[in-house]
């Protein structure tokens, strides 16, 4: 049987642990309710852009140079792979080299730089609706939400929720669309997982600590329940 002093200590610890765990339980419940209420297709906003398998065919009539000539254009960078693809309706060779990736025009053989005008053209070609772009922003470091690495262009489209498309300034490839709804979902998902930086890792020290605290709260509660139950039985026998 637990002594009265120990029982009071356990009750005090149980109360404070319960308050701490309760705060996280509220967060888990609230975020879970949001996830259940908002459809994931609305969050992803895939309807704003053409699907990933929507590939614009290369107009071979525009291709004037061979892949070997494209490789020779960046020979000093030690290329090892070349891909012919369409970039906003223009054929280009994407040359991957040891020091990076380069674009070479399949019409002229010149290197292609993703400037603001070309990034705007790529964004408009990727977007399903003819929505105007209200602002273009060049970012030296791609934000985490972009899923694109390196230097990027951010195309902010007109519309509710700041719909944004990121275009790689290296190879012209685009990200998935991002909106304020996605950003809200991502923030709440980070709270739900207790991953406050990457918002994707379930195995965080915070989650482990919350699980230990929750288990401790339950165990202390069971100890108090057993104590009060046995104390009641003893009183019944002595009365």
C-alpha positions as CSV (number, residue, x, y, z in Angstrom):
1,X,0.0,0.0,0.0
2,X,1.2,3.5,-0.8
3,X,1.8,5.8,2.1
4,X,-0.4,9.0,2.3
5,X,2.7,11.3,1.8
6,X,3.8,9.3,-1.3
7,X,0.2,9.4,-2.6
8,X,0.0,13.1,-2.3
9,X,3.3,13.5,-4.2
10,X,2.1,11.2,-6.9
11,X,-1.2,13.2,-7.1
12,X,0.8,16.4,-7.5
13,X,3.0,15.0,-10.2
14,X,0.0,13.5,-12.0
15,X,-1.8,16.8,-12.0
16,X,1.1,18.7,-13.5
17,X,1.9,16.0,-16.0
18,X,-1.8,16.0,-17.0
19,X,-1.7,19.7,-17.7
20,X,1.4,19.4,-19.9
21,X,0.0,16.5,-21.8
22,X,-3.4,18.1,-22.1
23,X,-1.9,21.0,-24.0
24,X,-0.4,18.7,-26.6
25,X,-3.6,16.6,-26.7
26,X,-5.5,19.8,-27.6
27,X,-3.0,20.5,-30.4
28,X,-3.3,16.9,-31.7
29,X,-7.1,17.1,-31.6
30,X,-7.4,20.5,-33.2
31,X,-4.9,19.7,-36.0
32,X,-6.5,16.3,-36.6
33,X,-9.9,17.9,-36.9
34,X,-8.5,20.3,-39.5
35,X,-6.9,17.4,-41.5
36,X,-10.2,15.6,-41.5
37,X,-12.3,18.7,-42.5
38,X,-10.0,19.9,-45.4
39,X,-9.7,17.6,-48.4
40,X,-6.1,16.9,-49.3
41,X,-6.8,17.6,-53.0
42,X,-7.7,21.2,-52.1
43,X,-4.5,21.4,-50.1
44,X,-2.3,20.2,-52.9
45,X,-4.0,22.4,-55.5
46,X,-3.0,20.0,-58.3
47,X,-5.8,21.4,-60.4
48,X,-3.9,24.7,-60.9
49,X,-1.2,23.1,-63.0
50,X,-0.9,20.6,-65.7
51,X,-0.2,17.0,-64.4
52,X,3.3,15.7,-64.2
53,X,2.8,13.4,-67.1
54,X,1.7,16.4,-69.3
55,X,4.8,16.7,-71.5
56,X,5.0,19.1,-74.3
57,X,6.4,17.2,-77.3
58,X,9.6,18.5,-78.8
59,X,9.2,20.1,-82.2
60,X,12.0,18.3,-84.1
61,X,11.8,20.8,-86.9
62,X,13.3,23.3,-84.5
63,X,16.2,21.1,-83.5
64,X,19.3,22.3,-85.4
65,X,22.1,20.8,-83.4
66,X,22.9,17.3,-82.2
67,X,23.4,16.0,-78.7
68,X,27.1,15.7,-79.3
69,X,27.3,19.3,-80.2
70,X,25.4,20.2,-77.0
71,X,27.9,18.1,-75.0
72,X,30.8,19.9,-76.7
73,X,29.2,23.3,-75.7
74,X,29.9,22.5,-72.1
75,X,32.8,20.1,-72.5
76,X,35.0,22.0,-70.0
77,X,32.4,21.1,-67.3
78,X,32.9,17.4,-67.9
79,X,29.3,16.5,-68.9
80,X,28.1,12.9,-68.6
81,X,24.4,13.0,-69.6
82,X,22.2,14.9,-72.0
83,X,18.4,15.0,-72.4
84,X,16.4,16.7,-75.2
85,X,13.2,18.3,-73.9
86,X,10.9,21.1,-74.5
87,X,11.1,24.2,-72.3
88,X,8.1,26.5,-72.7
89,X,7.7,25.4,-76.3
90,X,11.4,25.7,-77.1
91,X,13.7,22.6,-77.6
92,X,16.7,22.5,-75.3
93,X,19.3,20.0,-74.2
94,X,19.6,19.6,-70.5
95,X,23.2,18.7,-69.9
96,X,24.3,17.2,-66.6
97,X,27.9,17.7,-65.8
98,X,30.1,17.0,-62.8
99,X,29.9,20.6,-61.6
100,X,26.2,21.2,-62.3
101,X,23.4,21.2,-64.8
102,X,23.3,23.4,-67.9
103,X,20.7,24.2,-70.6
104,X,21.8,24.4,-74.2
105,X,19.5,25.6,-77.0
106,X,18.8,22.9,-79.5
107,X,18.3,25.6,-82.1
108,X,21.5,27.7,-81.7
109,X,23.8,25.7,-79.5
110,X,24.0,28.6,-77.0
111,X,23.7,28.2,-73.3
112,X,20.2,29.1,-72.0
113,X,19.9,31.2,-68.8
114,X,16.6,31.2,-67.0
115,X,16.0,34.9,-66.7
116,X,12.8,36.6,-65.6
117,X,11.2,36.6,-69.0
118,X,11.8,32.9,-69.6
119,X,10.7,32.0,-66.0
120,X,7.5,33.9,-66.6
121,X,6.9,32.0,-69.8
122,X,7.6,28.7,-68.1
123,X,5.2,29.5,-65.3
124,X,2.4,30.5,-67.7
125,X,2.8,27.4,-69.7
126,X,2.6,25.2,-66.6
127,X,-0.5,26.9,-65.1
128,X,-3.8,25.5,-66.4
129,X,-5.8,28.7,-66.3
130,X,-4.7,31.9,-68.1
131,X,-4.2,33.6,-64.8
132,X,-2.0,36.7,-64.8
133,X,1.2,36.7,-62.9
134,X,1.1,39.6,-60.5
135,X,4.8,39.4,-59.4
136,X,8.0,37.6,-60.2
137,X,10.6,37.2,-57.4
138,X,14.2,35.8,-57.7
139,X,15.4,33.9,-54.7
140,X,19.0,32.9,-54.2
141,X,18.0,30.0,-51.9
142,X,14.8,28.1,-52.6
143,X,12.4,28.0,-49.7
144,X,11.5,24.7,-48.1
145,X,8.0,24.7,-49.6
146,X,9.3,24.9,-53.1
147,X,10.7,21.3,-53.4
148,X,13.2,22.9,-55.8
149,X,16.9,23.3,-54.9
150,X,19.2,26.2,-55.6
151,X,18.4,29.5,-57.1
152,X,14.7,29.8,-58.1
153,X,12.1,32.2,-59.5
154,X,8.9,32.5,-57.6
155,X,5.9,33.3,-59.8
156,X,3.1,34.8,-57.7
157,X,-0.2,34.4,-59.6
158,X,-3.3,36.5,-59.1
159,X,-6.0,34.8,-57.1
160,X,-7.1,33.8,-53.6
161,X,-4.5,32.4,-51.2
162,X,-1.3,33.7,-53.0
163,X,-0.9,30.8,-55.5
164,X,2.8,30.4,-56.2
165,X,4.9,28.4,-58.6
166,X,8.6,28.0,-58.2
167,X,10.9,27.7,-61.3
168,X,14.4,26.4,-61.0
169,X,16.9,29.0,-62.4
170,X,19.2,26.1,-63.1
171,X,17.1,23.7,-65.3
172,X,13.7,25.4,-65.6
173,X,11.8,22.7,-63.9
174,X,8.8,23.7,-61.8
175,X,7.6,22.9,-58.3
176,X,4.2,21.8,-57.2
177,X,1.8,24.8,-56.7
178,X,1.7,26.3,-53.2
179,X,-1.1,28.3,-51.7
180,X,-1.9,29.8,-48.2
181,X,-4.1,26.7,-47.5
182,X,-1.1,24.4,-48.2
183,X,1.1,26.6,-45.9
184,X,-1.5,26.4,-43.2
185,X,-1.7,22.7,-43.6
186,X,2.1,22.4,-43.5
187,X,2.3,24.5,-40.4
188,X,-0.3,22.5,-38.5
189,X,1.2,19.2,-39.8
190,X,4.5,20.3,-38.2
191,X,2.7,20.9,-34.9
192,X,0.9,17.6,-35.2
193,X,4.2,15.7,-35.7
194,X,6.1,17.9,-33.2
195,X,8.6,18.5,-36.0
196,X,9.0,22.3,-35.9
197,X,11.6,22.6,-38.6
198,X,11.1,20.2,-41.4
199,X,7.4,19.3,-40.7
200,X,7.8,15.8,-41.9
201,X,9.8,13.7,-39.3
202,X,7.7,11.7,-36.9
203,X,10.7,10.5,-34.9
204,X,11.5,13.7,-33.1
205,X,12.8,14.1,-29.5
206,X,9.7,16.2,-28.8
207,X,7.4,13.4,-29.9
208,X,9.3,10.9,-27.8
209,X,9.1,13.2,-24.8
210,X,5.4,13.7,-25.2
211,X,4.9,9.9,-25.4
212,X,6.9,9.4,-22.3
213,X,5.0,12.1,-20.4
214,X,1.6,10.7,-21.6
215,X,2.6,7.2,-20.4
216,X,3.9,8.6,-17.1
217,X,0.6,10.4,-16.6
218,X,-1.3,7.2,-17.1
219,X,0.9,5.2,-14.8
220,X,0.7,7.7,-12.0
221,X,-3.1,7.8,-12.5
222,X,-3.2,4.0,-12.2
223,X,-1.1,4.1,-9.1
224,X,-3.5,6.6,-7.5
225,X,-6.5,4.5,-8.6
226,X,-5.0,1.4,-7.0
227,X,-4.1,3.3,-3.8
228,X,-7.6,4.7,-3.4
229,X,-9.3,1.4,-4.3
230,X,-7.2,-0.5,-1.8
231,X,-7.6,2.2,0.9
232,X,-11.4,1.9,0.5
233,X,-11.2,-1.9,0.9
234,X,-9.2,-1.6,4.0
235,X,-11.7,0.9,5.5
236,X,-14.5,-1.4,4.7
237,X,-12.8,-4.3,6.5
238,X,-12.0,-2.3,9.6
239,X,-15.5,-0.7,9.9
